[in-house]
Amino acid sequence: MAGIKLKPAVNNVWLVNLAIADLIFCFTRIFSIIQMKLERWPFGLFLCQFHGLFKHTNMFCSVFLLAVISLDRVLCVRQPILTKRRRTLFAARVVAVCVWIIALLFSIPFFTFRKIYMDNNNQTKCKMVWVEKPKENKNTKVALYSMQFIFSFIFPFVVILICYILVGLGLRRTRLSGKSRPLRILVCLVIAFFLCWAPYQCLLLVDIVYNENKVVKKCYSITKSIAYFNSCVNPLLYFCMGLKVKEGFRQKLMRVYKRALRDDMDGQMAQPTDPSLD
């Protein structure tokens, strides 16, 4: 993906940032694979903490970017004239930087609480380590994972779902059939997001209550892998499918824009003229 030369465009700003987030995620998986192979963490405290920071920054950044892309799509369809004037590369880059900053801020707790410790087999492990008092331990863990559940799943998913419903209604209103391939890609993104993240996020909350249950831990590991697979699904949907319909989507948006502009001009011409203003 890094070898694909993309022209400066707002859509490409979203794609490049998604690709960077996925690249960071893939980089962190190397450390996890080594830890699983060796059954210990050999990289020290610094990389342990940054491993957690990068992993969660990618997670938050990816879902926030999907929400931003859905907002961008709905503005293009519902407000084409306003969007054409203000949808600039500079604005897109500012939004992308803000997304990264917000994602980083949400990930700081996963840096703070990530520690290395010695397990019962005298092996070094890198995991989230909570405060020592049992009551505070549970309260902190519940608060942190509840925050993750709300802001990395519920909130982005609601935004994405509402936006794509509005996009679909907008395309139908402008007589651009819901059978259009761009709309199908958007639907695929929503489905992929939900299928990949819903089981993991739900099991995350269950694991807080039944953290000693072996079945829950086994299912949690499986759902985590499915959720991480989402980082591979999104670029494939955009690059493999999106490139084929890029021109078609642009043409459809131009039709929306021309129709809105024509309606706007017809409305202005239809307004009665007040002789007193001459």
DRENPA-115256 format. One line per field, with one value per residue (C-alpha): residue in three letters; x, y, z. Coordinates in pm, 1 decimal, always signed. Layout:
BEGIN
mise: [ala  ...] $
xx: [X  ...] $
yy: [Y  ...] $
zz: [Z  ...] $
***
This chain:
BEGIN
mise: [met  ala  gly  ile  lys  leu  lys  pro  ala  val  asn  asn  val  trp  leu  val  asn  leu  ala  ile  ala  asp  leu  ile  phe  cys  phe  thr  arg  ile  phe  ser  ile  ile  gln  met  lys  leu  glu  arg  trp  pro  phe  gly  leu  phe  leu  cys  gln  phe  his  gly  leu  phe  lys  his  thr  asn  met  phe  cys  ser  val  phe  leu  leu  ala  val  ile  ser  leu  asp  arg  val  leu  cys  val  arg  gln  pro  ile  leu  thr  lys  arg  arg  arg  thr  leu  phe  ala  ala  arg  val  val  ala  val  cys  val  trp  ile  ile  ala  leu  leu  phe  ser  ile  pro  phe  phe  thr  phe  arg  lys  ile  tyr  met  asp  asn  asn  asn  gln  thr  lys  cys  lys  met  val  trp  val  glu  lys  pro  lys  glu  asn  lys  asn  thr  lys  val  ala  leu  tyr  ser  met  gln  phe  ile  phe  ser  phe  ile  phe  pro  phe  val  val  ile  leu  ile  cys  tyr  ile  leu  val  gly  leu  gly  leu  arg  arg  thr  arg  leu  ser  gly  lys  ser  arg  pro  leu  arg  ile  leu  val  cys  leu  val  ile  ala  phe  phe  leu  cys  trp  ala  pro  tyr  gln  cys  leu  leu  leu  val  asp  ile  val  tyr  asn  glu  asn  lys  val  val  lys  lys  cys  tyr  ser  ile  thr  lys  ser  ile  ala  tyr  phe  asn  ser  cys  val  asn  pro  leu  leu  tyr  phe  cys  met  gly  leu  lys  val  lys  glu  gly  phe  arg  gln  lys  leu  met  arg  val  tyr  lys  arg  ala  leu  arg  asp  asp  met  asp  gly  gln  met  ala  gln  pro  thr  asp  pro  ser  leu  asp] $
xx: [+0.0  +285.0  +397.5  +67.8  +110.5  -200.4  -290.3  -359.7  -730.2  -950.1  -1045.0  -677.7  -604.5  -847.0  -702.3  -341.2  -416.5  -609.7  -312.5  -71.1  -288.6  -301.9  +74.2  +135.3  -99.6  +81.6  +411.0  +284.5  +167.4  +533.1  +599.1  +287.7  +383.7  +733.9  +587.8  +353.4  +639.0  +880.5  +602.7  +765.4  +826.1  +1194.0  +1179.6  +1171.3  +930.5  +969.5  +855.2  +594.1  +421.8  +457.7  +329.3  +1.7  -2.1  +47.4  -201.3  -483.3  -395.9  -444.2  -774.7  -917.7  -773.5  -916.2  -1271.4  -1259.7  -1139.8  -1424.4  -1664.9  -1501.5  -1521.3  -1891.0  -1949.9  -1757.7  -1969.6  -2299.2  -2192.8  -2094.5  -2436.9  -2663.5  -2478.6  -2289.3  -2259.8  -2131.0  -1902.9  -1752.0  -1648.6  -1507.4  -1391.5  -1025.3  -702.7  -597.2  -923.1  -891.8  -533.4  -631.7  -914.9  -678.7  -427.0  -705.1  -818.6  -466.2  -437.8  -775.0  -688.7  -356.1  -527.0  -772.3  -477.4  -271.9  -433.4  -325.9  +29.0  +9.6  -129.6  +81.6  +367.0  +604.2  +591.5  +708.8  +448.3  +434.2  +683.2  +932.3  +872.2  +850.4  +505.7  +378.1  +16.2  -219.8  -142.8  -397.1  -366.9  -315.2  -633.9  -899.1  -1187.7  -992.8  -858.3  -1205.4  -1332.6  -1036.1  -1061.8  -1437.6  -1406.5  -1126.8  -1285.2  -1627.7  -1467.0  -1309.8  -1642.2  -1831.7  -1578.7  -1418.8  -1738.2  -2080.5  -2026.9  -1842.3  -2084.6  -2390.0  -2228.9  -2136.0  -2478.8  -2671.9  -2445.8  -2473.6  -2852.0  -2854.7  -2621.3  -2853.3  -3158.3  -2972.4  -2870.8  -3226.4  -3367.1  -3139.5  -3241.6  -2901.6  -3005.6  -2924.9  -2779.2  -2478.4  -2145.6  -2015.1  -2313.0  -2251.9  -1891.9  -2015.6  -2255.3  -1968.8  -1762.5  -2042.3  -2099.1  -1725.2  -1688.9  -1980.4  -1891.3  -1526.1  -1563.7  -1899.9  -1798.2  -1468.2  -1620.2  -1900.2  -1659.1  -1437.7  -1714.9  -1795.5  -1427.6  -1436.6  -1698.5  -1582.5  -1209.8  -1121.4  -1353.4  -1150.4  -1426.8  -1460.6  -1084.2  -1074.1  -1361.4  -1206.6  -882.0  -1071.6  -1285.8  -976.9  -817.6  -1134.4  -1139.0  -774.6  -852.7  -1059.6  -733.6  -679.3  -1039.2  -1072.5  -775.2  -879.1  -1230.1  -1100.2  -810.7  -938.9  -1299.8  -1279.2  -1024.9  -1255.7  -1546.3  -1355.6  -1448.5  -1808.4  -1846.1  -1700.4  -1947.2  -2240.9  -2133.3  -2106.2  -2463.2  -2575.8  -2387.8  -2530.9  -2882.9  -2849.2  -2700.9  -2981.3  -3247.1  -3078.1  -3074.0  -3436.9  -3535.2  -3363.4  -3527.2  -3867.9  -3849.4  -4079.5  -3908.2  -4009.8  -4034.7  -3956.9  -3606.9  -3523.4] $
yy: [+0.0  +233.2  +191.3  +324.6  +684.4  +880.6  +1222.1  +1497.0  +1459.5  +1462.4  +1095.6  +1003.5  +1190.0  +953.1  +649.0  +736.0  +792.8  +465.4  +290.8  +451.4  +342.2  -11.9  -11.6  +89.5  -185.3  -447.6  -328.9  -382.8  -733.8  -833.9  -780.5  -975.8  -1269.3  -1278.6  -1266.3  -1557.0  -1757.4  -1702.5  -1703.2  -1396.4  -1026.3  -967.5  -598.8  -410.6  -159.1  +119.2  -92.2  -262.7  +68.2  +199.3  -130.4  -69.4  +297.7  +228.3  -59.0  +143.1  +460.1  +259.1  +119.3  +458.3  +628.8  +368.3  +386.4  +767.0  +790.8  +564.8  +800.6  +1101.8  +933.0  +863.8  +1228.9  +1338.5  +1113.3  +1238.1  +1602.3  +1536.0  +1391.7  +1609.9  +1943.4  +1925.7  +2304.2  +2385.8  +2082.4  +2169.5  +2510.6  +2405.3  +2046.5  +2130.4  +1936.8  +2168.5  +2110.2  +1732.5  +1733.1  +1940.0  +1697.0  +1398.8  +1553.0  +1619.9  +1256.5  +1134.0  +1367.9  +1259.1  +891.6  +943.1  +1109.6  +819.9  +576.3  +736.6  +524.6  +210.2  +345.2  +439.1  +107.7  -118.6  -274.9  -569.3  -824.3  -1174.9  -1451.0  -1772.1  -1937.6  -1653.5  -1530.4  -1160.3  -1054.1  -729.2  -661.8  -410.4  -395.3  -220.9  -59.9  -295.3  -231.2  -478.2  -226.1  +42.6  -223.7  -320.2  +39.0  +151.2  -147.0  -108.4  +266.3  +223.0  -58.0  +108.0  +417.5  +202.5  +29.0  +358.3  +564.9  +296.0  +112.7  +246.5  +613.4  +557.7  +285.8  +504.5  +789.2  +557.8  +394.1  +723.5  +879.8  +589.2  +580.7  +951.3  +881.1  +607.2  +833.0  +1114.9  +898.5  +773.1  +1124.8  +1239.3  +931.8  +771.5  +415.0  +239.8  -29.1  +195.7  +33.2  +318.5  +276.5  -97.6  -28.5  +195.7  -77.2  -329.2  -101.9  -77.0  -453.7  -527.0  -282.3  -432.0  -797.3  -749.7  -531.6  -620.8  -965.9  -833.9  -528.7  -733.2  -1002.4  -725.6  -623.8  -987.1  -1049.1  -774.8  -968.6  -1323.8  -1265.4  -1605.1  -1805.2  -2014.1  -2025.6  -1646.0  -1603.3  -1843.2  -1666.3  -1328.8  -1427.5  -1541.9  -1228.0  -1011.2  -1171.6  -1108.5  -743.6  -698.3  -846.2  -531.6  -343.7  -564.6  -554.7  -175.8  -110.4  -403.9  -265.3  +79.5  -7.2  -321.9  -209.8  +166.2  +224.6  +55.2  +285.3  +604.7  +763.1  +645.0  +789.7  +1121.5  +1133.7  +1060.6  +1334.6  +1578.5  +1488.1  +1556.9  +1887.3  +1998.5  +1905.4  +2099.8  +2398.6  +2391.3  +2374.5  +2663.5  +2877.2  +2789.2  +2895.0  +3229.7  +3295.2  +3207.8  +3472.5  +3777.2  +4110.0  +4397.4  +4722.5  +4930.5  +4789.4  +4921.0] $
zz: [+0.0  +73.7  -287.7  -425.8  -542.6  -450.2  -585.4  -329.6  -249.7  +59.6  +20.9  -4.2  +320.5  +496.2  +317.4  +395.5  +764.2  +783.1  +622.2  +871.9  +1163.7  +1026.8  +968.2  +1330.4  +1442.8  +1233.2  +1381.6  +1737.0  +1646.4  +1595.0  +1965.9  +2062.5  +1841.0  +1990.8  +2341.8  +2261.9  +2107.6  +2397.9  +2662.1  +2816.1  +2745.7  +2658.4  +2554.8  +2886.7  +3042.2  +2781.6  +2485.0  +2701.3  +2771.5  +2417.5  +2281.9  +2464.1  +2363.9  +1991.9  +1986.6  +2140.6  +1949.2  +1629.7  +1754.9  +1848.8  +1541.4  +1301.8  +1437.7  +1465.3  +1104.0  +993.0  +1171.8  +1004.5  +662.6  +716.6  +814.2  +505.7  +284.4  +424.7  +383.2  +21.3  -52.2  +166.3  +141.9  -189.7  -251.3  +97.3  +93.9  -243.6  -111.6  +225.4  +167.9  +118.1  +160.9  +441.9  +632.2  +584.7  +713.6  +1018.3  +1094.1  +1053.5  +1295.2  +1546.5  +1517.4  +1594.8  +1896.0  +2036.5  +1979.5  +2158.2  +2456.2  +2488.7  +2479.2  +2758.5  +3037.2  +2850.7  +2863.7  +3232.9  +3363.0  +3142.1  +3342.3  +3340.8  +3621.5  +3709.3  +3688.0  +3895.1  +3659.2  +3707.4  +3351.8  +3262.8  +3138.9  +2987.8  +3077.5  +3234.4  +3607.5  +3827.3  +4169.2  +4459.9  +4661.5  +4539.5  +4547.5  +4363.8  +4129.9  +4007.9  +3991.7  +3779.3  +3546.6  +3500.0  +3435.2  +3179.9  +2981.8  +2994.8  +2845.1  +2575.4  +2502.3  +2466.8  +2272.9  +2057.2  +1965.6  +2065.7  +1979.5  +1646.5  +1540.2  +1605.4  +1408.5  +1119.4  +1108.8  +1112.8  +849.8  +606.7  +649.1  +556.4  +262.2  +137.6  +170.4  -2.0  -295.3  -336.9  -313.4  -595.7  -799.8  -755.0  -694.3  -370.6  -593.9  -664.9  -592.3  -373.5  -142.2  -128.6  -21.3  +258.5  +372.1  +364.7  +588.8  +846.0  +842.5  +868.2  +1155.6  +1347.5  +1285.8  +1376.9  +1684.8  +1845.0  +1982.8  +2121.0  +2288.1  +2447.1  +2572.2  +2710.1  +2949.4  +3034.7  +3110.7  +3375.0  +3573.1  +3495.9  +3458.4  +3605.7  +3380.7  +3134.6  +2871.2  +2881.2  +2847.3  +2551.7  +2375.5  +2457.8  +2284.8  +1975.4  +1953.8  +2003.4  +1698.7  +1494.9  +1605.2  +1511.3  +1170.5  +1107.1  +1051.9  +745.9  +623.2  +596.0  +362.9  +143.3  +107.7  +22.3  -205.5  -378.4  -422.2  -384.6  -660.9  -912.5  -831.8  -756.9  -1089.1  -1065.7  -717.2  -832.8  -1124.0  -894.2  -652.8  -944.5  -1043.1  -685.8  -689.0  -1026.8  -920.3  -593.8  -776.7  -1034.4  -760.8  -580.7  -896.5  -977.9  -627.5  -664.3  -1004.5  -865.9  -589.1  -663.1  -715.6  -486.9  -696.0  -388.8  -386.3  -736.0] $
***
